[in-house]
């Protein structure tokens, strides 16, 4: 349909044409068209395609009945560009090839698939602008929708236009993208459009009623008079929602067709790819000849060509929904029979499942194999749907329950937590089986933890561990460790009892080697006999966890034990920063590779906290933003504690306090004592930076007194600094005693550096100040090193040694400022002024003019990364990196990457 035929769509057409014009100048544009069924979204998209002569056009459409086929929508959209697949970097090539079933390989990283699609479109657009159209996007298979949402949020300078058409009140992955609402036509245009299809003169009052009731919906105005008489329309015999009335009109038109023609249209509706050759083979299988095709063409409801297209998505749904169950089954069976089992085994399996009414083990087993393939492509959501349907078709009750349990685990891995719990209710109601009942409780506990209900999680996991004990002691010990981890996160009332019970769990064999056994044993000693007794066990367990190779079957358990659940906490408790960061990176990588998005949220936050200690705050901001986007994409809550320490270190009082208050409130609601304690720790950091030492002291002491594993290491320096500034000598002495025990049991540069600092604060010991700087300078803890210079300089200034103080304070001011620790840098500036040195107030305006992404890209470019390396790390295209660098150079007044270091330092 040409644009001139779209009555009353001047505003919308102008917006869409503007997108094309922007892409012709090198920009990328993304838009969500939102409107009810029939309001004209598809017509606008067709009109746009008619105007896009200089563009490469790719399109796909979401189909409600095909939402279970992983990557199907994405594959269709990318089909025109797959001849450029070999131009992608090998990891991206392999990830996308595996996702599309073009090659066999390990489970692809979901974000690597997204980056591959982004770069594939960028590569294509380098030769000719690209227009991507996704109609009925709310019905895309979930993994395709997530990847496309990921790509849409990262398009910038690739000459790509991406448009998603969605219906209101339908869940979709594209929330937050720029939207254009498509409304009904105004009364004048609606009357004119209606008049063009009415068979003759109509009473104006009847016409006005039709216009009013259709709310100017163009498809309703065009189609209802073709299916319903004017009397019926005037009398309101078409009651129901507008969408159902339009679909009902199509049903009427379909009912008027011969049975064989309806069967052909049903076959086309059940075949989502629009593959003409497949349709005709299935039609032949059903005994349909040439007459049905002619009748379908004459109806105007469908067009046949290289690809088959319905007049509107509602025609497809009407053709499918009006059919009898027997006809649907016959059509799906025919499609299964003509689908190549080698090239498209999963689509064949799904058609067989839809053709099957009664339990059938052969079909159920085929779906189970499809689930394994989907999981191998990172399609956990699709795998869970295959397994759910497989369970429904499984005749034997125990096997049916087992498959449903596996489906629930897959849904949990994909982040569909409520759906997983719903499946578990069915499993629990199945045949009695003690081992399976234990696994149900265990999975409920893991989901409770994912939902932020740590105390509930600890209780459920403890119950599951007890149930597992008689049947599978090794698995029981892993579950006891999970319960212990959940209890550590719960802290607060009730947690000590769970910790004690878990600590008294079935002990591992004397020669136990698995990391879970060693961690359980070591933490049990920590909670029953104290730090010094536990240190050797903790050290051994951490070393074993670090060196363990994880097989494919162990990934789920390891994702729980790694990072900030168990091993990472132990690494912090032992003052082993390098191992903590290594485990965080490993947790991140494994979560990406398996598509375990909830676990990736935890990994990103743990990485963010650790990188805060290195002072790389731009990288931290990127991790925090990525976690936010994952939460938005999955609909699950943000973990978000990574942002707490970031804003506290920046000294951004308003933002930090908002996060601290929100986290504290949420933690109290969900009984997450560990999260509340972390927020309180961030509060002590914030107020030490701002020089409000009484507030910092009280916050730090609150955390210190709880003796939460891993947090004493973080808070002890804040406590000693704030206590010394408020004259609380006894509290500084208590901090030093606490440190002495731990550094004697686990001597590290980090621990010795903080111990020397506290000793200096207590006894005005200059050698201790220097030792603190030396120890911390041999670690990657740049924030602590800079703060050690600040404390030493402040002491020298108070001693009246102004010249010596200036050197330390200058170092602190430069380092803290370069890292973006504004409040601490301001402390250093005031001290420098007190020494008599002239030092201007830092002027971060230029740097603040940079967006978060520009600052992040500039920092990576300064560190020597190429555009391609930056693009791979930040999941953007190299063209976007180049575009951001050009804007950054302009803002900073430089012309080359070599000038970035000096320019960023000056701006900081």
Buried (B, 14 or more C-beta within 10 A) or exposed (E): EEBEEBBBBEEBBEBBBEBBEBBEEBBBBBBBBBBBBBBBBBBBBBBBBEBBEEBBBBBBBBBBBBBBBBBBBBBBBBBBBBEBBEBBBEBBBBBBBBBBBBEEEEBBBBBBBBBBBBBBBBBBBBEEBBBBBBBBBBBBBBBBBBBBBBBBBBBBBBBBBBBBBBBEEBEBBBEBBEBBEBBBBEEEBBBEBBEEEBEEEBEEEBBBBBBEBBBBBBBBBBBBBEBBEBEEBBEEEBEEEBBBBBBBBBBBBBEEBEEBBBBBBBBBBBBBBBBBEBBBBBBEBBEBEEEBBEBBEEBEBBEBEEEBBBBBBBBBBBBBBBBEEEBBBBBBBBBBBBBEEEEBBBBBBBBBBBBBEEEBEEBBBBBBBBBEBBBBBBBBBBBBBBBBBBBBBBEEEEBBBBBBBBBBBBBBBBBBBEBBBEBBEBBBEBEEBEEBBBBBBBBBBBBBBBBBBBBBBBBBBBBBBBBBBEEBBBBBBBBBBBBBBBBBBBBBEBBEEBBBBBBEBBEBEEEBEBBBBBBBBBBBBBBEEEBBEBBEBBBBBBBBBBEBEBEEEBBBBBBBBBBBBBBBBBBBBBBBBBBBBBBBBBBBEBBBBBBBBBBBBBBBBBBBBBBBBBBBBBBBBBBBBBBBBBBBBBEBBBBBBBBBBBBBBBBBBEBBBEBBEEBBEBBEEBBBBBBBBBBBBBBBBBBBBBBBBEBBBBBBBBBBEBEBBBBBBBBBBBBBBBBBBBEBEEBBBBBBEBBEEBBEBBEBBBBBBBBBBBBBBBEEBBEBBBBBBBBBBEBBBBBBBBBBBBBBBBBBBEEEBBEBBBEBBBBBBBBBBBBBBBBBBBBBBBBBEBBEBEBEEBEBEBBEBBEEBBBBBBBBBBEEBEBEBBBBBBBBBBBBBBBBBEBBBEBBEBEEBEBBBEBBEEBB
